[in-house]
């Protein structure tokens, strides 16, 4: 009889307690959480996550403010219940004092704790957006690395082309000197070179410039000359840009004469 009477009294008092709760601070409009704002947070405090599970603003609804209403408020009783479950999960290693939103929501759903559907959807949308930005970031990083590797490969090919051109010029000069030495009583001067030999050297120059540097004889302004001058300096050959430009033009003229009609 006593238990039945207590249950009846409790059932009669509950609607009154619920009504009284509506006038308390945690049910006022200012206590409601801004779902968009909190969905963008990278991390929640554990107590703040509990407040959000009720749809409340963690800056307004705190255990310190809710606790004095515990004896009379159904909301305060339920708040304490969820907070105790969260602290138990923290102590057992399932949650931390600061927790990622998605992790807390997953724990709440597994535990049977209701969670605002609108906030859950907003959190999922933000996490997807974060993943997209991370993917774009790594894509840019990998793309930059690939470009750097390609640039290094191009420079290596150019250096190799210059080395080959330099060696072929040296070999050709030696061959010319050896062929002409029996016909001369004095050493061959560097300026004494026949038309055929000069044309051969110019063919080498224009061939390496076009294939090694992408030189376009028809282009009025080109950065190729500066690149050739810079790369020649790397192997100890000092030539100014005007000299390189002059011989490239002469070599290009030779190239155009040999183009099939």
C-alpha positions in Angstrom: 0.0 0.0 0.0 2.8 2.4 1.0 4.7 1.8 -2.3 1.5 2.2 -4.4 0.8 5.5 -2.6 4.3 6.8 -3.1 4.1 5.9 -6.8 0.8 7.6 -7.2 2.1 10.8 -5.5 5.2 10.7 -7.7 3.0 10.4 -10.8 0.9 13.3 -9.7 4.0 15.5 -8.9 5.8 14.7 -12.2 3.6 16.9 -14.4 4.0 19.7 -11.9 7.8 19.3 -11.8 7.9 19.3 -15.6 5.9 22.5 -15.7 8.1 24.1 -13.1 11.2 23.1 -15.3 9.9 25.1 -18.2 10.5 28.3 -16.2 14.0 27.4 -15.1 17.1 28.9 -16.8 18.0 25.8 -18.8 14.7 25.8 -20.7 14.8 29.5 -21.6 15.5 30.4 -25.2 19.0 31.7 -24.4 20.0 28.3 -23.1 19.5 26.6 -26.5 22.6 25.7 -28.4 23.6 27.2 -31.7 23.9 24.0 -33.7 25.8 25.5 -36.6 28.4 27.0 -34.3 29.0 23.9 -32.2 29.0 21.5 -35.2 32.1 23.4 -36.5 34.0 22.9 -33.3 36.9 20.4 -33.7 36.6 19.2 -30.1 34.1 19.4 -27.2 34.7 19.2 -23.5 33.0 16.1 -22.0 30.6 18.2 -19.9 29.9 20.4 -22.9 29.1 17.4 -25.0 26.6 16.3 -22.4 24.9 19.7 -22.5 24.8 19.5 -26.3 23.1 16.1 -26.1 20.2 17.9 -24.6 20.4 20.6 -27.2 21.7 23.1 -24.7 24.5 25.7 -24.9 27.5 24.4 -23.0 28.4 28.0 -22.0 25.0 28.4 -20.3 24.0 25.0 -19.1 26.8 23.6 -16.8 26.7 21.1 -14.0 27.6 23.9 -11.5 24.4 25.8 -12.5 22.2 22.7 -12.9 23.2 21.0 -9.6 21.2 23.3 -7.3 17.9 22.2 -9.1 18.6 18.5 -8.7 16.1 17.9 -5.9 13.1 19.3 -7.8 14.0 19.2 -11.5 13.5 16.2 -13.8 15.9 17.8 -16.3 18.6 18.2 -13.6 18.2 14.5 -12.7 18.5 13.3 -16.3 21.5 15.7 -16.9 23.3 14.2 -13.9 22.5 10.6 -15.2 24.0 11.3 -18.6 27.0 13.2 -17.1 27.8 10.2 -14.8 27.7 7.8 -17.7 30.0 10.0 -19.6 32.5 10.2 -16.7 32.3 6.5 -16.4 33.2 6.1 -20.0 36.1 8.5 -19.6 37.4 6.6 -16.6 37.2 3.3 -18.6 39.1 4.9 -21.5 36.2 5.0 -23.9 36.1 8.8 -23.9 38.6 11.6 -23.0 38.0 14.8 -21.1 38.0 16.5 -24.5 36.4 14.5 -27.2 35.8 14.7 -31.0 32.1 15.4 -31.8 31.7 12.4 -34.0 33.2 10.1 -31.3 30.9 11.4 -28.6 27.8 11.1 -30.8 28.7 7.4 -31.7 29.2 6.6 -28.0 25.9 8.3 -27.0 24.0 6.3 -29.7 25.6 3.0 -28.6 24.7 3.9 -25.0 21.1 4.7 -25.8 21.4 8.4 -25.0 19.2 10.6 -27.2 21.0 13.1 -29.3 19.6 16.0 -31.4 19.3 14.8 -35.0 19.9 18.3 -36.5 23.2 18.6 -34.6 24.3 15.1 -35.6 23.7 15.9 -39.3 25.5 19.2 -39.0 28.5 17.4 -37.4 28.6 14.8 -40.1 28.5 17.5 -42.8 31.4 19.4 -41.2 33.5 16.2 -40.9 32.9 15.4 -44.6 33.9 18.9 -45.5 37.1 18.6 -43.4 38.0 15.3 -45.1 37.5 17.0 -48.5 39.8 19.9 -47.6 42.4 17.4 -46.3 42.2 15.5 -49.5 42.7 18.7 -51.5 45.7 19.6 -49.4 47.4 16.3 -49.9 46.6 16.4 -53.6 48.4 19.8 -53.8 51.4 18.5 -51.8 51.8 15.5 -54.0 51.3 17.6 -57.2 54.0 20.0 -56.0 56.4 17.1 -55.3 55.7 15.7 -58.7 56.5 19.1 -60.4 59.7 19.4 -58.4 60.8 16.0 -59.5 59.9 16.8 -63.1 61.9 20.1 -62.9 64.9 18.2 -61.5 64.7 15.7 -64.3 64.5 18.4 -67.0 67.6 20.2 -65.5 69.5 16.9 -65.4 68.6 16.2 -69.1 69.8 19.7 -70.0 73.0 19.3 -68.1 73.5 16.0 -69.9 72.8 17.6 -73.3 75.3 20.4 -72.6 77.9 17.9 -71.5 77.3 15.9 -74.7 77.4 19.0 -76.9 80.6 20.2 -75.2 82.3 16.8 -75.6 81.3 16.5 -79.3 82.6 20.0 -80.0 85.9 19.1 -78.3 86.1 15.9 -80.3 85.3 17.6 -83.5 87.9 20.3 -82.9 90.5 17.7 -82.1 89.6 15.8 -85.3 89.9 18.9 -87.3 93.2 19.8 -85.8 94.5 16.3 -86.4 93.4 16.3 -90.0 94.8 19.7 -90.8 98.1 19.4 -88.9 100.0 17.6 -91.7 99.1 20.4 -94.1 100.3 23.3 -91.9 103.7 24.3 -90.6 102.2 26.1 -87.6 99.5 25.2 -85.1 95.9 25.5 -86.2 94.3 28.6 -84.7 90.9 28.4 -83.2 89.5 31.0 -85.6 90.7 29.1 -88.7 87.8 26.7 -89.4 86.3 25.8 -92.7 82.7 26.5 -93.8 81.8 22.9 -93.7 83.1 22.4 -90.2 81.5 25.6 -89.0 78.1 24.4 -90.4 78.6 21.1 -88.7 79.1 22.9 -85.4 76.1 25.1 -86.0 74.0 22.0 -86.7 75.0 20.6 -83.4 74.2 23.9 -81.6 70.7 24.2 -83.1 69.9 20.6 -82.7 70.8 20.6 -79.0 69.0 23.9 -78.5 65.8 22.7 -80.1 65.7 19.2 -78.5 67.4 20.0 -75.2 65.9 23.4 -74.4 62.7 23.5 -76.5 64.2 26.5 -78.5 61.8 27.8 -81.1 63.6 29.7 -83.9 60.4 31.5 -85.0 59.7 32.9 -81.5 60.7 36.6 -81.2 61.3 36.6 -77.5 62.4 33.5 -75.7 63.9 32.6 -72.3 66.0 29.9 -73.8 69.0 32.1 -74.2 69.1 32.9 -70.5 68.8 29.2 -69.7 71.6 28.2 -72.0 73.9 31.0 -70.6 73.1 29.9 -67.0 73.7 26.2 -67.7 77.0 27.0 -69.5 78.2 28.8 -66.5 77.5 25.6 -64.4 80.1 23.8 -66.5 82.6 26.7 -66.5 81.8 28.1 -69.9 81.3 31.9 -69.9 79.4 33.3 -72.8 77.2 36.4 -72.7 73.5 36.3 -73.9 74.2 38.4 -77.1 76.8 35.9 -78.2 74.6 32.9 -77.6 71.7 34.7 -79.3 73.8 35.5 -82.4 75.0 32.0 -83.0 71.5 30.6 -82.4 70.2 32.8 -85.1 72.9 31.8 -87.5 72.3 28.2 -86.6 68.6 28.6 -87.1 69.2 30.1 -90.5 71.2 27.0 -91.4 68.3 24.8 -90.1 65.7 26.6 -92.2 67.8 26.2 -95.4 67.7 22.4 -94.9 63.9 22.2 -94.2 62.2 20.2 -96.9 59.8 22.3 -99.0 
